[in-house]
Amino acid sequence: MKTILIVEDNAQVREILVPMLEMWMEDRALRMEVVECCHGGEALAWIKAHGKPGLMLLDVRMPVMDGATLLRELAQLGIDLRPCTLLLTGYADDLEDHLGSDALLMKHLRKPFMAPEFFDALDGLMQSLKQTR
């Protein structure tokens, strides 16, 4: 079973993401475990202990360790999660300001979002993962 790792500091956003993910998985007959982390440092520790998740939903701005720092720390360990990551941001300037222009090439979704656009973003991420395998 693959894991979907949610890395989001806002507990209310995580509370919304989990049932949305469950609906998305049920509609597509997927079985994946959902794990929640409240900042990049917690996610880094989880990945070191459990390995790469199948998908990662990554908030860009977080206390302790933000999304950009998490991706850089993982890259230093030889782990590239960019292809399986959906960036979540509530700020228009987050992607380029925090992650550089390469972030615009990554799948991303601006908060707030509705279930259909979230599902479409996840479907697009899954499709691109299938094409790279």
C-alpha positions, 0 to 999 in steps of 0.5 A: 500500500502506498502512502499519501503524505500531507504536509500542512501546518493548518489543522483545519486544512488537514481536516478537510484534505483527509475526507477529500482524499478518501472520496478521491481514492474511493472513486478511483478504487485506490487503497492508500494510507494517509499520513499527516505531518504539521511541518516539513521537519516532521515530514522529513523525519517520517520519510527518513523512517518510512521511505518515499510516499506515493504522493505528497501534498506539500504546503509551501509556507509553514513554520519550523520547516517550509516546503522549499526547505523540505524539498532541498533537505530531501534532495541532499539525501538523494530523494527527489519527491518533486514528481509525486508532489502537489504543492498547496499555496494560499499566496500568489507569490509563494511558488517563485519566491519560496521555490524558484522558477522551477516550482512553476513546472511542478503540479500546484494548487492554490488555496482555497480550492474545491473538490473537483479541482483538487481531484483534477490536480490529483488525477493529473499528478497520477497520470504524470507519474504513470508516464514516467514509470 
